[in-house]
Amino acid sequence: MRLKRVGATGVTTLVVLLATITGCLAQNLRILPISKQQTVAVGKSVVLTCQADAPDPALVTQPQWRDPKGQIIMEAAAGTRPEIYTEAMPAKQLQLLYISSITPAMAGNYSCEATYTNIPLSASVILDTFVAITWTNANENQYATKGKDFKVMCEVTAEPAPSVDWFKEENPIVTGDRYVIHANGLMIKNVQESDDGTYTCRAVVMQTGELAERNIKLEVYTAPEMEERETTVRIKEGESAAITCKARGKPPPTYTWIKASTRENLATTSRFNVNENTGLLTFDRVEAADYGKYICSAVNKAGQNETEIEVEVLVKPRIFELYNTTAPEKQEGRLECKATGRPAPRISFRKRSNSERFVNGPNDGGRITIETSSHQSGDQIESSAVIMISNLNRTDDGLYECIAENDAGEAWRNGHLAVQFRPTFERMPTVPIWSWNGQTVNLTCVAESIPNATIKWRFRDADLVETPHIKIFGSGPISYVTITPLDRGLYGIYKCVATNTLGEAEHVIQFREAFPPGPVVQARQETITATSVTFNIVGPAEDMGPPILAYVAQFKENANFDWNLAQNRTWSVNSPYTVENLRPMFTYDFRFAAVNQVGIGSWGSPITVIMPRRSPPEQPKWRENLSSESLIHGKYADRYELKWKIPAHNGEPIDMYEIRYCPVLKISGEWRVSSENECVTQELKSFEAITYEVRGLHPDTRYRIHLRAHNQLGFSLPAQLYVQTALGVERSGFAHAQLLSSGAIIGLSLAGVIICLLIVDLLLLCFRKQGVIATLCGKRAKKHNDEEAKLGSYIPTTPVDEKEPLKDTDDAMKRNSSVEFDGHRVYATSGGPIIGKNSAV
């Protein structure tokens, strides 16, 4: 009811009041971003915007900013940009506040002021600062050393203070026996290679909700550890060499080499090269002075290690002293050999004429002794050896080789030991010197001695003097005399006398007059064939002349009495005394004489030889002296080559050779043919053949081979040989024969047809007395009966069975007989009547 009383006046007043309040509320300042309190990380930059909010912005004055101390913050001068400044934007009634890289001192209450129709307007904002999570000492790659304690550094700053957690490979780490979490990192005790990996350092600021993680890769380093190797290395002088040094470590170590005696860094020394990454030390042209101790040092970030290596330089021996020496026979001789090298050379001796070396110490029953010694000489070792030979003899004379050897090689040098001895004529021949018909001869004298001997000649106990018929040349060690023996008084005993400082010797030379040889003492027939004869000759004594050089034979047919028409044959001494190409069944006379340097001797008494009749050839002889029972091992598995001498043909020329070979076995010490069916006979149609290759043999098989020569009178006795083929695969030099040719196939077909016809014809004969065979038999029987009727046949009272053969009553008449006629053997068969050309039964 009261409301009704108010009426229109009350409503009007209320509307005016509401409008006034709304106008006042619309006139204010806003700070963007809209927040009464803002938190900014230290070091960050901030911009705050103060904006007027009024119905008519033109009535609002330009806003101004005041710092927490109430001081107006000024705009930046042109070209400058201070830490805190403002920037106006009048068109939009905005005032911007710029704070670059905020610090905790800049925190506080910042206000913005302006007026609107003289009505003051203001707004404020509180700026708080905080320190963001910052990694101050947390390298992402860190390195620990094996066996030592190590802290994985992770220093983090923040305000408020952060809390830090640790993880390895996503697994949380807590403080324990090996891990201790510190404020500035993670302590790992007694680091091992298993600690290698990725660690995560996590920082959390609960007040701000900030979270940050840092992945740190930890690599565990290990100090160099030298690999085991030989402590001594041997290299050769003059060659290139290399020594390796290896160490295990992480990271891989680098290497240096130092020579211990001089402390030289070999990386900077000539002739040496050091690879610091691989540890290889290379020597260029090794010198003897390079021996000694060398130190290899390996270094990495985890530590250092070194090893010492002894280098031995092998120096090839060098013989620097070996002199020729001379000593008298029966005394002591010695040779000394000296050599240097490293290691100490081993010295030995050998005589050049003998491949075996002397051993150190006594040799030859103590007559030869070798003594050795060695000592240090500078950077090498000097060795010496002396060979001492007591009771020298001439065989000790000669070259002696000194051999010095060590692990680097060997050297050798020859020294001569000359053994002095008195003159000797050991190598001079003692045969007489012959002359005849006043021929000039030389009497030569060679005296062996050391030192050389002088020679003089003596004849009939007096010194030989030169005459028109005697000339002397040389006085030693070689001398010879030429003599022209026109006077027989010059024949006789000559003496060559040689003298040196050790003694004297003489050599006797018989100078004799020569004559032709005497008659042959004996000539005896030894072997005879139809065309040849071999003799055994006993020659005359050689007292009266030079040695027999040959024998000569004259031979003629017995019917010829003139030796001037005889044929001659000459042989050297001790050769087969054989006369060939004689005629069978002829009689020959032979006489013989000896021949020497002077000429032919007188003829001996003739002998008469009757040659046998013609016959088969002589037994062939193998070209090599092979026993007929011995077993020969062949070189090949499938063949063997026979070689023989052409035998005497005994009056008829050889027209072929027969080779027969059979596989054999040796049973109870006797050779027996294993299978006659496997025997093979081959003929060689040549009379001049002396070789033949037997082919088609089986490997590792024993064969008996017979070789027979043949002429028209028959075969010779066989030459026999047993051969075993070698192991191997059967092989043949011939191509495989074609199994059947087309002609052979046609022939076999025709033969099959004919056989079938014969079988049919026989069946007709047996069962029906018909056919071709029956017809032929009927005609033959009829003809036979007709002939018997013409001649008058005798019909026995007792019938004769035609199926039973006639029997001879005289067994002797059944044997074959043979006779010789004109040197030919003629065969006849007995056992029935001989039917001649004109005979009839």
C-alpha positions in Angstrom: 0.0 0.0 0.0 3.0 2.2 0.8 4.4 1.5 -2.5 1.3 2.7 -4.1 1.7 6.0 -2.2 5.1 6.6 -3.5 3.6 7.0 -6.9 5.3 8.4 -9.9 7.7 10.6 -8.0 9.4 7.7 -6.2 9.9 5.8 -9.4 11.6 8.7 -11.0 14.0 9.2 -8.2 15.0 5.6 -8.2 15.8 5.6 -11.9 18.1 8.7 -11.5 20.0 7.1 -8.6 20.6 3.9 -10.6 21.9 5.8 -13.6 24.3 7.8 -11.4 25.7 4.6 -9.9 26.1 3.0 -13.3 28.0 6.0 -14.7 30.4 6.0 -11.9 31.0 2.3 -12.1 31.7 2.5 -15.9 34.6 5.0 -15.4 37.7 2.9 -14.2 41.2 1.5 -15.2 42.0 -2.0 -16.1 45.4 -3.8 -15.9 46.1 -6.5 -18.3 46.6 -9.4 -17.9 43.7 -9.3 -15.4 45.1 -10.5 -12.1 45.6 -8.8 -8.8 48.8 -10.7 -8.2 51.1 -12.1 -10.8 54.1 -14.3 -10.4 57.0 -14.0 -12.9 60.2 -16.1 -13.1 63.4 -14.2 -12.4 65.1 -13.2 -15.7 61.9 -13.2 -17.6 60.5 -10.1 -19.3 57.0 -8.7 -18.5 54.7 -6.2 -20.1 51.6 -4.8 -18.2 48.9 -2.8 -20.0 46.9 -0.1 -18.2 43.7 0.7 -20.1 41.0 3.3 -19.4 37.4 2.1 -19.5 34.9 5.1 -19.7 31.8 6.1 -21.6 33.8 8.9 -23.2 37.5 7.9 -23.4 38.4 11.4 -24.5 37.6 12.7 -21.0 40.2 10.3 -19.5 43.7 11.7 -18.9 46.7 9.6 -20.1 47.4 6.9 -17.5 50.7 6.8 -15.6 52.5 4.0 -13.9 54.1 4.1 -10.5 56.6 1.7 -9.1 56.3 0.0 -5.7 58.0 3.1 -4.2 55.4 5.4 -5.7 57.7 6.9 -8.3 56.3 7.6 -11.7 57.8 5.4 -14.3 59.0 7.4 -17.2 58.9 6.6 -20.9 62.1 5.5 -22.5 64.2 8.2 -24.2 64.6 7.8 -27.9 67.2 5.2 -28.8 67.3 3.7 -25.3 65.7 0.8 -23.6 66.1 0.8 -19.8 65.1 -2.1 -17.5 61.8 -0.5 -16.6 60.0 2.0 -18.8 56.5 2.9 -20.1 55.2 3.5 -23.5 52.0 5.4 -24.2 49.4 4.7 -26.8 47.1 7.8 -26.6 44.8 6.7 -29.4 43.6 3.8 -27.3 44.1 5.5 -23.9 46.7 2.8 -23.1 49.9 2.9 -21.1 52.3 0.0 -21.4 54.8 -0.9 -18.7 57.9 -2.8 -19.8 60.1 -4.7 -17.4 63.0 -6.6 -19.1 64.8 -9.4 -17.2 63.0 -9.0 -13.9 64.9 -9.4 -10.7 63.7 -10.0 -7.2 64.3 -6.3 -6.3 61.7 -5.3 -9.0 58.9 -7.2 -7.2 56.2 -5.2 -5.5 52.9 -3.2 -6.0 52.7 -1.4 -9.4 49.8 1.1 -9.8 48.3 2.9 -12.7 46.6 6.4 -12.3 44.4 8.6 -14.4 41.4 11.1 -14.0 38.0 11.3 -15.7 36.2 14.6 -15.4 38.3 15.3 -12.5 37.3 12.1 -10.9 40.5 10.2 -10.0 40.9 6.6 -11.4 43.5 4.0 -10.3 44.3 0.3 -10.5 47.2 -1.8 -9.2 48.8 -5.2 -9.5 51.2 -7.0 -7.3 54.3 -8.6 -9.1 55.9 -11.5 -7.3 59.2 -13.1 -8.6 60.5 -16.6 -8.3 63.7 -18.4 -9.5 62.9 -21.1 -12.2 64.7 -24.4 -12.2 68.2 -23.8 -13.6 70.9 -26.4 -14.2 74.1 -24.7 -13.1 76.5 -27.7 -13.0 74.9 -30.7 -14.7 76.9 -31.6 -17.9 75.0 -34.0 -20.1 78.2 -36.1 -20.7 80.3 -37.0 -17.6 83.2 -39.4 -17.2 84.2 -41.6 -14.3 87.2 -43.7 -13.6 86.9 -47.4 -12.8 87.7 -48.2 -9.2 87.3 -44.7 -7.9 84.5 -42.8 -6.3 82.7 -40.4 -8.6 80.0 -37.8 -8.1 77.6 -37.3 -11.0 77.2 -33.6 -10.8 73.7 -32.1 -11.0 73.5 -28.7 -9.4 70.1 -27.0 -9.7 68.8 -23.7 -8.5 65.3 -22.5 -8.0 63.2 -20.4 -5.7 61.5 -21.9 -3.9 64.2 -24.5 -3.5 63.5 -27.7 -5.6 63.6 -31.3 -4.5 65.9 -33.6 -6.6 65.4 -37.3 -7.4 67.7 -39.7 -9.4 67.0 -42.5 -11.9 69.2 -44.9 -13.9 67.6 -46.3 -17.1 64.2 -45.3 -15.7 64.9 -47.1 -12.4 64.8 -44.9 -9.2 68.0 -44.6 -7.2 68.0 -44.4 -3.4 70.9 -43.8 -1.0 72.6 -47.1 -0.1 75.9 -48.9 -0.1 77.1 -47.7 -3.5 74.9 -44.6 -4.1 74.7 -41.4 -2.0 72.4 -38.6 -3.1 73.9 -35.2 -2.4 72.4 -31.8 -3.0 74.6 -31.2 -5.9 74.9 -34.7 -7.4 74.9 -38.5 -7.1 78.0 -40.1 -5.4 78.9 -43.5 -6.8 81.3 -45.5 -4.8 84.0 -47.7 -6.4 82.9 -47.1 -9.9 82.7 -50.2 -12.2 82.1 -50.6 -15.9 78.5 -51.7 -15.1 77.9 -48.2 -13.9 78.2 -47.0 -17.4 74.8 -45.6 -18.7 72.3 -42.8 -18.7 71.2 -41.2 -15.4 68.2 -38.9 -15.0 68.4 -35.9 -12.5 64.7 -34.7 -11.8 64.0 -31.4 -10.1 60.6 -30.4 -8.7 59.3 -27.1 -7.2 56.2 -28.0 -5.5 55.1 -24.4 -4.8 55.2 -23.5 -8.5 54.5 -27.0 -9.9 57.6 -26.7 -12.0 59.2 -30.0 -13.2 62.5 -30.4 -15.1 64.6 -33.5 -16.0 68.3 -33.7 -17.0 69.6 -36.8 -18.8 73.3 -37.3 -18.0 75.3 -40.0 -19.9 78.0 -41.4 -17.7 80.9 -43.1 -19.4 83.1 -45.2 -17.2 86.8 -44.8 -18.2 89.3 -47.6 -17.5 93.0 -47.0 -17.0 95.2 -48.7 -19.6 95.9 -52.4 -18.9 98.8 -53.9 -20.8 98.1 -57.1 -22.7 100.4 -60.0 -22.0 103.2 -60.6 -24.5 106.7 -61.9 -24.6 109.1 -59.7 -22.8 111.9 -60.3 -25.3 111.8 -59.6 -29.0 114.5 -60.7 -31.5 115.1 -58.7 -34.7 117.8 -58.9 -37.4 120.4 -56.4 -38.3 119.9 -54.7 -41.6 116.2 -55.6 -41.9 113.1 -53.6 -41.1 111.3 -54.7 -37.9 108.2 -53.8 -35.9 107.2 -54.2 -32.3 103.7 -54.0 -31.1 102.4 -52.8 -27.8 98.8 -53.3 -26.9 96.8 -52.0 -23.9 93.1 -52.3 -23.1 91.5 -49.1 -21.8 88.6 -46.6 -22.2 89.0 -44.3 -23.9 91.6 -46.1 -26.2 95.0 -45.1 -24.9 97.7 -43.3 -26.8 101.2 -44.7 -26.9 104.8 -43.5 -26.6 108.0 -45.4 -26.9 111.2 -44.6 -25.0 114.6 -46.3 -25.2 115.5 -47.0 -21.6 119.3 -46.5 -21.9 119.1 -43.0 -23.6 115.6 -41.9 -22.5 115.0 -40.9 -26.1 111.4 -40.4 -27.3 111.5 -42.6 -30.3 108.7 -40.7 -32.0 111.2 -37.9 -32.7 114.2 -40.1 -33.4 115.4 -40.9 -36.9 115.0 -44.5 -38.2 112.1 -45.0 -35.8 108.4 -44.5 -36.3 105.8 -44.6 -33.6 102.1 -44.9 -34.3 100.6 -43.3 -31.1 97.2 -44.8 -31.8 98.1 -48.4 -32.4 101.3 -48.6 -30.4 103.4 -49.9 -33.3 107.1 -49.2 -33.2 108.9 -49.6 -36.5 112.6 -49.9 -37.0 114.0 -48.9 -40.4 117.3 -50.7 -41.1 118.0 -52.2 -37.7 121.5 -51.5 -36.4 123.5 -53.6 -34.0 123.4 -50.8 -31.4 119.6 -50.9 -31.3 119.7 -53.8 -28.8 118.5 -53.1 -25.2 115.4 -52.2 -23.2 112.5 -50.3 -24.6 109.6 -48.8 -22.6 106.1 -48.6 -24.0 103.8 -46.2 -22.2 100.0 -46.2 -22.7 98.0 -43.1 -21.4 94.3 -42.2 -21.4 92.1 -40.0 -19.3 91.8 -42.8 -16.7 95.5 -43.2 -16.1 98.8 -44.5 -17.4 100.6 -47.8 -17.6 103.8 -49.0 -19.1 105.7 -52.2 -20.0 109.4 -52.9 -20.6 110.5 -55.0 -23.6 114.0 -56.4 -24.2 115.1 -56.1 -27.8 117.8 -58.5 -29.0 119.4 -57.5 -32.3 120.5 -60.6 -34.2 123.7 -59.8 -36.0 124.8 -62.2 -38.8 128.2 -63.7 -38.2 131.2 -62.0 -39.9 134.4 -64.0 -40.2 137.2 -61.5 -39.9 140.3 -63.8 -39.4 141.3 -67.1 -41.0 144.8 -67.3 -42.3 146.5 -70.0 -44.5 149.1 -72.0 -42.7 151.9 -74.4 -43.5 153.3 -77.2 -41.4 155.7 -80.1 -42.0 154.5 -83.7 -42.3 154.4 -85.6 -38.9 154.2 -82.2 -37.1 151.2 -80.3 -35.8 149.1 -78.0 -38.0 146.5 -75.5 -36.9 144.0 -73.1 -38.3 142.3 -70.4 -36.2 139.0 -68.8 -37.2 137.5 -65.7 -35.6 134.0 -64.3 -36.1 131.7 -61.7 -34.5 127.9 -61.6 -34.3 125.0 -61.7 -31.9 124.2 -64.1 -30.3 127.6 -65.6 -30.1 128.5 -67.3 -33.4 128.9 -71.1 -33.3 132.0 -72.0 -35.2 132.7 -75.4 -36.8 135.1 -76.7 -39.4 134.9 -79.2 -42.3 137.3 -80.2 -44.9 136.1 -79.1 -48.3 136.6 -82.6 -49.7 134.2 -84.0 -47.0 130.6 -83.0 -46.5 130.6 -83.9 -42.8 131.8 -81.3 -40.2 134.2 -82.0 -37.4 132.7 -82.0 -33.9 133.9 -79.7 -31.2 136.4 -81.6 -29.1 138.4 -84.6 -30.2 138.0 -86.2 -33.7 139.8 -89.0 -35.5 140.8 -90.7 -32.2 142.1 -87.5 -30.7 144.4 -86.7 -33.6 142.2 -83.7 -34.6 140.9 -81.4 -31.9 138.7 -78.3 -32.1 138.6 -75.8 -29.3 136.1 -72.8 -29.1 135.7 -69.7 -27.0 133.8 -66.4 -27.0 133.8 -63.0 -25.3 132.0 -59.7 -25.5 133.4 -57.2 -27.9 131.6 -53.9 -28.0 128.0 -54.4 -28.9 128.7 -57.9 -30.4 130.2 -61.2 -29.3 133.4 -62.5 -30.7 133.9 -66.2 -31.1 137.0 -68.1 -32.0 137.7 -71.7 -32.9 141.1 -73.5 -33.5 141.4 -76.8 -35.3 144.6 -78.6 -34.3 145.9 -81.6 -36.3 148.7 -83.6 -34.8 151.0 -86.0 -36.7 150.1 -84.4 -40.0 150.0 -86.5 -43.1 149.5 -85.6 -46.7 145.8 -86.3 -46.7 145.4 -83.5 -44.2 146.5 -81.0 -46.9 143.7 -79.0 -48.4 141.1 -76.4 -48.0 139.2 -76.2 -44.7 135.9 -74.3 -44.4 135.2 -72.3 -41.3 131.4 -72.0 -40.8 130.1 -69.4 -38.3 126.4 -69.5 -37.6 123.8 -68.1 -35.2 120.1 -67.3 -35.3 120.7 -64.4 -37.7 122.4 -66.5 -40.4 125.7 -68.0 -41.3 129.0 -67.1 -42.9 131.8 -69.2 -44.2 135.4 -68.8 -45.3 138.1 -71.1 -46.6 141.6 -71.5 -45.2 144.3 -73.6 -46.7 146.5 -76.0 -44.6 149.6 -76.9 -46.6 151.3 -80.0 -45.4 155.0 -80.0 -46.4 156.4 -83.4 -47.3 159.4 -85.0 -48.9 159.4 -85.8 -52.6 157.3 -88.8 -53.7 156.6 -90.6 -57.0 153.5 -92.4 -55.8 151.5 -91.4 -58.8 154.1 -92.1 -61.4 153.5 -95.2 -63.5 156.0 -98.1 -63.3 155.4 -99.6 -66.7 158.3 -99.8 -69.1 158.9 -97.2 -71.8 159.2 -98.9 -75.2 160.9 -97.9 -78.4 161.7 -99.6 -81.7 163.3 -98.8 -84.9 165.1 -95.8 -83.4 161.9 -93.9 -82.5 162.3 -90.9 -80.1 160.6 -91.3 -76.8 160.0 -89.1 -73.7 160.9 -90.2 -70.2 158.8 -88.0 -67.9 159.3 -87.5 -64.2 156.8 -85.7 -62.0 157.8 -85.3 -58.3 155.1 -84.4 -55.8 156.4 -82.5 -52.8 156.0 -79.3 -50.7 158.1 -77.3 -51.2 158.8 -78.2 -54.8 161.7 -80.5 -55.4 164.6 -80.2 -57.8 165.2 -83.1 -60.2 168.3 -84.7 -61.6 168.7 -87.8 -63.8 171.0 -90.7 -63.4 171.9 -93.5 -65.9 174.1 -96.5 -65.0 175.1 -95.0 -61.6 176.2 -91.7 -63.2 174.6 -88.3 -63.7 172.9 -88.2 -67.1 174.4 -85.7 -69.4 173.0 -84.4 -72.6 174.3 -85.8 -76.0 173.0 -85.4 -79.5 170.6 -88.3 -78.8 169.7 -87.3 -75.2 168.0 -84.0 -74.3 167.0 -83.0 -70.7 164.1 -80.5 -70.1 163.2 -79.0 -66.7 164.8 -79.4 -63.3 161.7 -79.8 -61.2 159.1 -80.5 -60.1 158.5 -81.8 -63.6 161.3 -82.9 -65.9 161.5 -85.1 -68.9 164.2 -86.6 -71.2 164.0 -87.2 -74.9 166.0 -90.2 -76.1 166.6 -91.3 -79.7 167.9 -94.8 -79.3 170.0 -95.2 -82.4 172.4 -97.0 -80.2 171.1 -100.0 -78.3 173.4 -98.9 -75.4 170.8 -96.2 -74.6 168.3 -98.8 -73.4 168.4 -99.6 -69.7 167.4 -98.3 -66.3 167.0 -94.5 -65.8 166.6 -92.9 -62.4 164.9 -89.6 -61.6 166.1 -88.2 -58.3 164.0 -85.5 -56.6 165.3 -83.5 -53.6 163.7 -80.8 -51.3 164.4 -79.6 -47.7 162.6 -82.5 -46.2 164.3 -85.3 -48.1 165.0 -87.2 -51.3 163.3 -89.8 -53.5 164.0 -91.6 -56.7 161.9 -93.1 -59.5 163.1 -95.9 -61.7 162.1 -95.9 -65.4 162.8 -98.9 -67.6 163.6 -98.0 -71.2 163.3 -101.1 -73.3 163.4 -102.1 -76.9 160.1 -103.4 -78.2 159.3 -106.2 -80.6 156.1 -107.5 -82.2 154.2 -110.1 -80.1 154.9 -113.8 -80.3 152.4 -116.3 -81.7 149.0 -116.9 -80.0 149.4 -119.6 -77.4 145.9 -121.1 -77.9 142.8 -120.5 -79.9 139.9 -122.8 -79.0 136.4 -123.1 -80.4 133.9 -122.1 -77.6 130.4 -121.5 -79.1 129.2 -122.5 -82.6 126.0 -121.9 -84.6 125.1 -122.6 -88.1 126.5 -119.2 -89.2 128.9 -118.1 -86.4 131.6 -119.4 -84.2 133.1 -117.8 -81.0 136.7 -118.5 -79.9 138.6 -118.4 -76.7 142.1 -116.9 -77.3 145.1 -117.2 -75.0 147.6 -114.6 -76.1 151.5 -114.6 -76.0 153.6 -113.4 -73.1 154.2 -109.6 -73.1 157.8 -109.8 -71.7 159.4 -108.8 -75.0 157.1 -106.0 -76.1 154.3 -103.6 -75.3 150.9 -104.9 -74.2 148.6 -106.7 -76.6 146.1 -104.3 -78.1 144.1 -106.6 -80.4 143.8 -110.0 -82.0 143.4 -110.6 -85.7 141.9 -113.7 -87.3 142.1 -114.9 -90.9 139.6 -117.5 -92.1 138.8 -119.2 -95.4 137.0 -122.2 -96.7 138.9 -125.4 -96.3 139.0 -126.1 -100.0 140.9 -122.9 -100.6 144.6 -123.3 -99.8 145.7 -119.7 -100.4 145.7 -117.6 -97.2 146.1 -114.5 -99.3 142.5 -114.9 -100.3 141.4 -115.3 -96.7 139.0 -112.9 -94.9 140.2 -110.9 -91.9 138.5 -110.1 -88.6 140.0 -108.0 -85.8 138.9 -107.7 -82.2 140.0 -105.5 -79.3 141.3 -107.4 -76.3 138.7 -109.0 -74.0 135.8 -108.5 -76.5 133.8 -111.5 -77.8 136.0 -113.2 -80.4 133.1 -114.1 -82.8 133.2 -114.6 -86.5 129.7 -114.3 -88.1 128.1 -114.6 -91.5 129.6 -118.1 -92.2 127.9 -120.7 -94.3 126.2 -123.7 -92.7 127.6 -127.2 -93.3 130.9 -125.7 -94.7 134.4 -126.3 -93.3 136.6 -123.3 -92.5 140.2 -122.8 -91.5 141.1 -120.2 -88.9 144.4 -118.8 -87.8 145.1 -116.0 -85.2 147.8 -113.5 -84.4 148.3 -110.8 -81.7 148.8 -107.1 -82.3 150.7 -104.5 -80.2 152.2 -101.1 -80.8 155.0 -102.5 -82.8 152.8 -104.4 -85.2 151.2 -107.8 -85.9 152.9 -111.0 -84.5 153.4 -114.3 -86.2 150.4 -116.4 -87.1 149.6 -119.4 -84.9 148.8 -122.9 -86.2 145.5 -123.0 -88.1 142.4 -124.8 -86.8 139.6 -126.3 -88.8 135.9 -125.9 -87.9 133.0 -127.7 -89.5 129.9 -125.6 -89.4 126.6 -127.3 -88.5 123.6 -127.6 -90.8 120.9 -124.9 -90.8 118.5 -124.9 -87.9 116.0 -122.7 -86.0 117.5 -119.4 -84.7 119.4 -119.3 -81.5 117.7 -118.3 -78.3 117.2 -114.6 -78.0 119.0 -112.7 -75.3 117.6 -109.8 -73.3 119.4 -106.6 -73.9 119.8 -106.1 -70.1 121.4 -108.9 -68.1 118.2 -110.3 -66.6 117.7 -113.7 -65.0 115.0 -115.9 -66.5 113.7 -116.7 -63.0 113.8 -113.2 -61.4 110.8 -111.0 -61.1 111.0 -107.6 -62.8 108.7 -104.8 -61.5 107.3 -102.8 -64.3 106.8 -99.0 -64.3 103.3 -99.1 -65.8 100.1 -100.8 -64.9 98.9 -101.9 -68.3 102.1 -102.4 -70.5 105.7 -103.5 -70.5 108.4 -102.9 -73.1 110.6 -105.9 -74.1 114.2 -105.3 -75.4 116.4 -108.0 -76.8 119.4 -108.7 -79.0 119.0 -110.2 -82.4 120.0 -113.9 -82.2 122.0 -115.9 -84.7 119.6 -117.0 -87.5 121.5 -120.3 -88.0 121.4 -120.3 -91.8 117.9 -119.1 -92.5 116.8 -115.5 -92.0 114.5 -114.7 -89.1 111.1 -113.9 -90.4 109.2 -113.2 -87.2 109.2 -113.2 -83.4 106.5 -114.8 -81.2 105.6 -113.2 -77.9 103.5 -115.2 -75.5 102.5 -113.9 -72.1 100.4 -115.7 -69.4 99.4 -114.6 -65.9 101.2 -116.7 -63.3 101.3 -117.4 -59.6 104.2 -118.6 -57.4 103.2 -121.7 -55.6 105.6 -123.5 -53.3 108.5 -121.6 -54.8 107.5 -122.5 -58.4 105.9 -120.3 -61.1 102.7 -121.7 -62.4 100.3 -120.4 -65.1 97.1 -119.4 -63.3 94.9 -119.8 -66.4 95.8 -121.0 -69.8 92.7 -119.3 -71.2 94.2 -115.9 -70.3 97.4 -116.6 -72.2 98.0 -114.3 -75.2 100.2 -115.0 -78.2 101.3 -112.2 -80.5 103.5 -112.3 -83.6 105.9 -109.6 -84.7 106.5 -109.9 -88.4 110.0 -108.3 -88.5 113.4 -109.8 -88.4 115.1 -106.5 -87.4 112.9 -105.8 -84.4 114.6 -105.5 -81.0 111.8 -103.9 -79.0 108.1 -104.6 -78.5 105.6 -103.1 -76.1 103.2 -105.7 -74.6 99.9 -103.9 -74.0 96.6 -104.8 -72.4 98.1 -106.1 -69.2 96.2 -106.0 -65.8 97.5 -103.8 -62.9 99.4 -105.5 -60.1 99.5 -108.8 -61.9 102.5 -111.2 -62.5 103.1 -112.4 -66.0 105.5 -114.9 -67.6 106.7 -113.7 -71.0 108.2 -115.9 -73.6 110.0 -114.6 -76.7 110.9 -116.9 -79.6 112.6 -116.2 -82.9 111.4 -118.0 -86.0 112.8 -118.9 -89.4 111.5 -121.4 -91.9 113.2 -124.2 -89.9 111.2 -123.5 -86.8 111.2 -121.6 -83.5 114.2 -121.0 -81.2 114.2 -121.8 -77.6 112.2 -119.1 -75.7 113.8 -116.3 -73.8 111.9 -116.1 -70.5 111.0 -113.2 -68.3 108.7 -112.7 -65.2 107.1 -109.2 -64.9 104.8 -107.7 -62.3 102.8 -104.7 -63.4 102.5 -101.6 -61.3 99.5 -100.6 -59.3 96.9 -98.4 -61.0 93.9 -98.3 -63.2 93.7 -100.3 -66.4 94.5 -98.1 -69.3 94.6 -98.7 -73.1 95.9 -96.6 -75.9 93.4 -98.0 -78.3 89.8 -96.8 -78.9 87.0 -99.0 -78.0 86.0 -101.2 -80.9 82.5 -100.8 -82.3 80.4 -103.7 -81.0 78.7 -104.6 -84.3 79.0 -103.0 -87.7 76.1 -102.9 -90.1 77.7 -105.6 -92.3 78.1 -107.9 -89.3 74.4 -107.5 -88.4 73.3 -108.4 -92.0 75.7 -111.4 -91.9 74.3 -112.6 -88.6 70.8 -112.3 -89.9 71.5 -114.3 -93.0 73.3 -117.0 -90.9 70.2 -117.2 -88.7 67.9 -117.8 -91.7 70.2 -120.5 -93.1 70.3 -122.3 -89.7 66.5 -122.3 -89.5 66.3 -123.8 -93.1 68.8 -126.5 -92.2 66.8 -127.4 -89.1 63.6 -127.7 -91.1 65.4 -129.8 -93.8 66.9 -132.2 -91.1 63.4 -132.6 -89.6 62.1 -133.6 -93.1 65.0 -136.0 -93.5 64.3 -137.8 -90.2 60.6 -138.1 -90.4 59.7 -138.2 -94.2 63.0 -138.9 -95.9 62.5 -135.8 -97.9 64.3 -132.5 -98.4 67.6 -131.3 -99.9 69.8 -133.4 -97.6 67.8 -136.6 -98.4 68.0 -135.9 -102.1 71.8 -135.4 -102.0 72.4 -138.5 -99.9 70.3 -140.6 -102.3 72.3 -139.5 -105.3 75.7 -140.1 -103.6 74.7 -143.7 -102.5 73.6 -144.5 -106.0 76.9 -143.3 -107.5 79.0 -145.3 -105.0 77.1 -148.5 -105.8 77.7 -147.9 -109.5 81.5 -147.6 -109.0 81.7 -150.7 -106.9 79.9 -152.6 -109.6 82.4 -151.4 -112.2 85.5 -152.3 -110.0 84.1 -155.4 -108.5 83.4 -155.0 -104.9 84.3 -157.3 -102.2 81.4 -158.0 -99.8 82.7 -159.4 -96.5 80.9 -162.1 -94.8 80.9 -160.2 -91.6 79.3 -156.9 -91.8 81.4 -153.8 -90.8 79.9 -151.1 -88.6 80.7 -147.9 -90.4 80.4 -145.9 -87.2 83.5 -147.5 -85.7 86.9 -146.2 -87.0 89.5 -148.6 -88.3 92.2 -149.5 -85.8 95.9 -149.8 -86.6 97.5 -152.9 -85.4 101.0 -151.5 -85.2 101.3 -148.7 -82.6 104.7 -147.6 -83.8 103.3 -146.8 -87.2 100.9 -144.3 -85.6 103.7 -141.9 -84.5 104.8 -139.0 -86.5 108.3 -139.2 -87.9 110.7 -136.5 -89.2 113.9 -136.5 -91.2 116.4 -133.8 -92.2 117.1 -133.1 -95.8 119.4 -130.4 -97.1 119.2 -128.7 -93.7 115.4 -128.8 -93.6 113.3 -130.9 -91.3 110.6 -132.8 -93.1 107.7 -134.2 -91.2 105.8 -137.4 -92.2 102.8 -139.0 -90.6 102.6 -142.8 -90.4 99.6 -145.0 -89.6 98.3 -145.8 -93.2 99.4 -146.4 -96.7 101.2 -143.5 -98.5 99.2 -142.6 -101.5 101.4 -141.3 -104.3 100.4 -139.4 -107.4 99.9 -142.5 -109.5 98.9 -144.9 -106.8 95.5 -146.5 -106.5 93.7 -148.3 -103.8 
